Amino acid sequence: MEQSKSRVEIILFWIVAPLALASLILLGAVLSGHLVADTSATGAPPDFSITATPTRQRVAQAAAARYTVSLRALEGTTDDVRLSVAGATGHFSRERLRPPASTVLTVTTSLQTVPATYPIRITARSGKRMHWLRVKLVVTAA
């Protein structure tokens, strides 16, 4: 009985030890940056992110505010991204972009614009992907 127990322990050692060593080697490669995941092989659909600066602006009535809208590719090469704005009268210097890229959103006000804080929604669409963000426009009396 004692001899068969020793054999089982030896067999288990020779099975577990190489697996543990392989795990340590793999962990070391990942932590050192020598092993990086290739997302193109996974078939992950292209994606992108959207940012805007500044996120809040203050202008007087009959003035214009400008926001820089930037797109960044996250997964593979992204198709063209189409931008739109809601909540204010505005236009993009370019409303169709391919990330990485930037454009300027110009929002105009008039003397009839009521002084207040306006949330502005910027939407970016590419294929089935859609992302949006909000910026604020504070309109003060002229």
Long-range contacts (C-beta under 8 A, 24 or more apart in sequence): 39-75, 39-76, 40-76, 44-75, 44-76, 45-75, 45-76, 45-127, 45-128, 45-129, 46-73, 46-74, 46-75, 46-76, 46-77, 46-78, 46-79, 46-126, 46-127, 46-129, 47-73, 47-74, 47-75, 47-78, 47-129, 48-72, 48-73, 48-74, 48-78, 48-81, 48-99, 48-124, 48-126, 48-129, 48-131, 49-74, 49-131, 50-122, 50-124, 50-131, 50-132, 50-133, 51-133, 52-105, 52-122, 52-133, 52-135, 54-135, 55-135, 55-136, 56-135, 56-136, 56-137, 56-138, 57-135, 57-136, 57-137, 57-138, 58-138, 58-140, 59-109, 59-137, 59-138, 59-139, 59-140, 60-109, 60-139, 60-140, 60-141, 60-142, 61-109, 61-110, 61-111, 61-112, 61-113, 61-115, 61-139, 61-140, 61-141, 61-142, 62-109, 62-110, 62-111, 62-113, 62-142, 63-109, 64-106, 64-107, 64-108, 64-109, 65-106, 65-107, 65-109, 65-137, 66-104, 66-105, 66-106, 66-107, 67-104, 67-105, 67-107, 67-120, 67-122, 67-135, 68-102, 68-103, 68-104, 68-105, 69-102, 69-103, 69-104, 69-105, 69-122, 70-100, 70-101, 70-102, 71-97, 71-99, 71-100, 71-101, 71-102, 71-124, 72-99, 72-100, 73-99, 73-100, 78-126, 78-129, 79-126, 79-127, 80-126, 81-124, 81-125, 81-126, 82-124, 82-125, 82-126, 83-122, 83-123, 83-124, 84-122, 84-123, 84-125, 85-120, 85-121, 85-122, 85-123, 86-120, 86-121, 86-123, 87-118, 87-119, 87-120, 87-121, 88-118, 88-120, 88-137, 90-120, 107-137, 109-137, 109-139, 111-142, 113-139, 114-139, 115-139, 115-140, 115-141
